[in-house]
Amino acid sequence: MLTEKIKALSQEIHPDVVGIRRHLHTYPELSYEEHQTSAYIKQRLDALGISWKAVAGTGILAMIRGKRNSDAVIALRADIDALPIQEKNNVEYASRHPGVMHACGHDFHTASLLGTAQILQAVSDQFGGTIKLLFQPGEEVLPGGASLMIKEGVLDNPRPTAVLGQHAMPRLTVGKIGIRSGKHMASMDALIVRVIGKGGHGAEPHHVIDPVVIASHIVIALQQVVSRMAHPGDPTVLSFGKVIANGAINVIPDEVYMEGTFRAMNEAWRNEAHKRMTEMARGIASSMGATCEFTIRRGFPFLINEEKLTLKVKQYAAEYLGPENIVDEDIWMAAEDFAYYSQVVDSCFYLCGVGNPSQGITSALHTPTFNIDENALTVSAGLMAYMAVRRLGNDAD
């Protein structure tokens, strides 16, 4: 049975995949700077005899073709970039690049896809069809490496009928898979705001136009976009995470600089909210004698898991892992540039459990203590190989 062959191979190659993951974790690179990472992936593909070509700078498109006759095509994606975080894990494979860390599991994703490639290459005489492997740069920053990969034609010649991707999830234990059909993750826009007033002595506020007070009014008022303007059925998030006044206890500055994020799952409402936020912020500033520069850097679209494909993916996962290990996911207001693929081709993005509370592996994504239970690499590599073979229309029994 091909299913058992894939499971046996996932166990057999596990030490090698762990080694890949640890190497990547030790030498993380920021978005669009993944030169060593890209070179390492190419070396691994060469060793497997898998053809590849460079795309989108540090990105890679690789191809595996089954030896049985079939025109079916599917794409599998992994992101390769790291985050600007100083690692605090006391492990032998901790990051050796100061201030850079694989704190979002992209080392896990890349190692998993290389493991999947190794499995598929080993059983290529037992399935038909073409599998595209997308090793994608720059997921963590705008404009998103997925958009660049698509522009350079990774979804063309031949065009896949489906794109699958997975993401490490520490709140799910190893062996569990989280899947949601339909809208799954939010769009993401960056807000850059400058409130420009007139600074002066803190003891003489009547001689100034205080941008600190005005910026505070803007932050509070903009929350009405979520609480009073958004339809209750449209999930919406507005958060400011950076506010810089740069004055002193007795110095009111000339301006305040702020950065925030706006997230939604409805494109019409997203566009309307942009207009309302801009008008509100500028209006408040003007009414208080200041000016406001309100810039919106449009980011990723919302991520949608095509319903028929997701139903099949859920079926494949249940076949491989057992139905008791499939978790129905809720909407997640985080953003993912995998969303670009989902707007072009039928796609499914699922969550792979990497947590292990008994080992203290519970830290959230994007934290300096994030880590994974490496047993998850057996699940992630084997499951994606199985899903690919099944989606291509091959009988895995």
N, C-alpha and C positions, 0 to 999 in steps of 0.2 A: 504493500500500500504506500502511495506517495505521501500520505499524511504522516505515517510512521517514519518514513525516510526523512522527511523534513524535521520532525521532532528529534530524531536521532542525531541529525547533522547539527541542529541548534545546540544540543548538549556537547557534541564533539568539538565544535569550534568555540565554545564559550570562553575558554582561557585566552584564546587569541583575540576575541572581541573585547574582553576585559582589558587586555593589553593595549588595544587600539584606543579604547575610551580613556585609559589612564594617560597615555601619551598625549592625546588631545587636551585632556584636563590640565596636564602639566605645562603645556605651551599654548595657552589661549591667545587669540588675536581679536582685536576689535573689528567692527563692521567695515568692510571694504579694505581691510588691511590683512586679510587672511592668507598671506602669501605662503608661509610655511605650512599652514594647514592644507591649503590647496595642493601644494607639492606632495605632501604626505599622502593625501587621498589618491592622487594620480599614481604614485608608487604602488599603493595597495591594489589599485585597479589593474595596473600593468602586471603585477604578480599573479593576478587571477585570470589574465588573458582577456580582459574586458576592454573593448574599445571606448575611447572617450574623446571629447574635445572641450577646450576652454571656452566659456561664455561669460558675459557680464563681468569681465575682469578676473576675479578670483573664483568664479563659479565653474561648475563642471557638468556637462551632460554626457552620461554614459549609456550604453545600450547592451542589453542581453537579448538574444534571440533564441527562442525554443527551436528545437530541431524537428518538431512535428509541424505539419502544414497548417498554418492559420494566419490570417491577416489581422487578428485582434491586437490592440495596442493599449497599454496601461502605463501610467507614470507614477513613480514613487518619489517622494521628496523628503530631504533632510536639510536643515539650516546649519551653518558652520561657524557663525560668529559668536563672540563672547561679549561680556558686559564690563563697563568700567567700575568694578567693585574689587576691593581688597579682600582676598580670601582669608578666613579665620579658621578653616579646618586644619586640624593637626593630623595630616595623613601624608604618606610618603610621596603621593602624586599631587600634592598641593601645587597651585600655580607658581611658576618661577618667574612670571612676568608681573612685576609690582603694579598694583592697581587694576589688574585685568583678571577676570575669572569667568569660568563657565558656570554661571549661577542660574542659568535658565535651562540647562540640560541639553544644549546643542551638541556637546561632546557625546552625550548618550544617543541623540538622534543620528549623528553621523556614524558613530561606531555601529549602531543598529543596522543602518542601511548598508554599510560595508559587509556586515554579517549576513544580511539578507541577500546581497549580491553573491557572496560566497556560496550560500545554499542554492540559489537559483542556477548559478553556473554549474554546480555539481549535478543538478537534476535536469539540466536543459534538454536532455534526450527524452525526457518523460512529459514534456508539455509543448504546446504550440503557441505562437504569438510573440510579440515584441514588448519588452519591458524597458522603459526609459527611467534612468536614475538621475534625479535632479539634486545635485549638491549645491545649495544656494547660499550666496553671501548676504550680508547686510539685512538680516531680518529685524534687527533691533532698532534701526533708525530709518527715518524717511529718506528717500521715497519708498524704501522697501526693495530688497533684492529680487523678490518675486516679480515685481513689475518690470525690472530690467531683464530678467531671464525670459519673460514672455515676449518682450520687445525684440529680443534676439532670436526668437523662433523656436524655443525649446518645446513648444506645444504643436509644432508643425512638422510635416515631412518625416515620419508619419504622425498624424494627429491622434492622441490618445482619446479613448472614450471615457476615461475616468482618471482622476488624480487622487492618490491616497497620501495622507501624512499623519504623523503621530507626534504627541508631545508628552514629555515626562510630567507626571503629576504625583507629588509627594503625599497628598491626602488620600490617595488610593494605594492600597498595599500591593506588593508584587503578586502578579497573577490576575489582577483585576484590570478590566478595560472599561473606560467611560465613553459612552457614545450618545449623541443627541441628533435627532433628525430635524431638518429645517434650520432656522436661524440659530446660530450657536454662539458666535463671538461678535463683539461690537466694532463699529467703525471707530476711528481715532483721529482727532484733529488736535494740533498743538496751538495754543493761544499765547501770543506774545503781546504784552500790554505795557505801554509807557504812559504814565499820568504826569503831565508837565505843568507845574505850578510856578510859584515864586518863593524861594527859600528865604530864611532869615533867622533871627534870634528866637529861641524857644520861649523867651519871656515877653516877646512882642508879637503875638500871633495876629494882631490886628493889622500888622504891616506886611503880612505874607498871604500867599494863596497856598494853603497847606495840602500838598499832594498825598501825604500820608492819610489824612482824614478822608480825602476824596477817594483814594484807592480803596479804603476800607468800605466806604459806601458802595462802590462798584462791586466788590467781591460779594457783599451781602445781597445786593439787589439782583445780581445775576443768578442767584439761586432760585429766583422766581421762574427762570426759564425752565427749570426742572419741576418745581412744585406747583406752578400755576399756568404754564404755557404748554408744556408737553402733555399729550394725551396719556391718561393713566395706563393705557395698554401698550405704549411705546417706551420700552426701557431707555432711560437717559441718565447720564452721569456728567456732572460738571465739577471739576476739582482744580484748585490752585495749590501748587506745591512749592512755588518759589516767589518770595516777595522781598525785594531789596530796596530799602529806603536810603541807607548809607548816610544818615545824619548822625546826631549825637544827642545826649540828654538835653542839651541846650541849643541844638542846631536843627532847624527844620530844613530838609533838603529841597532842591529845586524840582526833583522828580522822583518817582517811584517806578521801579521795573518789576513786572510780574510775569510768571509763566504758569500755564495751566493746561488742562486737557478736557476736551469735550468728546463724549462717546454716545452713540445712538445705534439703532437697528432699523431705521427707516430713512431712506435717502431723501424723500420729500421733506420730512421733518428736519433732517440734518441741515438741509439748505435753508429752510425757514429759520431755524435756530441761529444759524450764522448771522443772518440779517438782523434778527432781534437783539442778539448779544452786542453786535457792533453799534447799533443805534442806541441801545440803552446805555452802554458805557460812555459813548461820546456825549450823549445828552446829559448824563449826570455830571460829567466833568465840565461841560459848557455852562450848566446852570450854576456851578460853583466858581466860575471864573477861570477854570483851567482848560487844558486841551488833553485829549486822549488819543494816542495812536494805538489802534486795535487791529492786530494782524492775525490772520488765521492761516496756518500752514496745513493745508488739507492732507490728511494721511490715508491710512488703509480704509477700504470699504468694509462693510460687515461681512462676516463669514457665514456662508449658508451651506449646509450639508444636504445635497440633493436627496430627496426622500426615498426614491426607489433604490438608488445606489446604497444609501445608508442602511436600508432594510436588509439588503444583501450582505453588506459588511458586518452587520450585527449577526446575521445568520452564520457567516463564516467564522466569526469570533467565537460564537457559541459552539460550533462544531469543533473548533480547535482547543478551546479552553474549558468548555462546559458552560451551560446557560447560567449557572449560579455565579459565574465570575464576570458577568456583563452587567454594568451599572448604567442606568438611565441618567444622563446628565441634565442639569438645568442650564439656562442661559448663563453665559459667563461674559462679564463686561470688560474683560481684558481684550486686547486687540492682537491680531496675528496677520502678517502679510500673506500667509497662505490664502487669505480671503481673495487675493487677486486671481488665483487659479480658479477658485470657486465661482467667480463671476464670469469665467470664460468656458470652462469645461465642467461637466458633472464631477463633483468632488466630495470627499468625506475625510474629515479631520477628527481623529479620536484621541483620547487620553490614555496613556499607559502608566499603570501603577508602578511607582519606584520606592514607595515608602515602606518602612519597617519600624514600627514603634518600639519593638523589643530590643532593637539595636540603636535606638535613639535617632533614627533617620526620619525626621519629621519636619525639618526646616522648610519654610516656604520658598517658592521660586523668587529669584532676585534678592536673596539675602546672602550675607557672607559665609553662612554655615550650611548652605544648601549642599546636599549630597544625595546619592542614590544607593539603594541596595543593588549591587551589581548582578544579582541573580535575575534581575529584570531584563538583562540583556539576552538571556535565553528566550524569554517570552517575546520580546520586541522583534528580534531578528527572525525567529521562526514564524511568528504570527503574520508578519508582513509578507514573507515569502509565500505562505499558505494562501493569504488573501489574494495575492497577485495571480497565482496559478488558478485559483477558483474563478476570479473575475474574468480571466482570459477565456473562460469556458471549458476548462479542463476538469475532468473528473479526478478528484484526489483520492478516491477509494482504491 
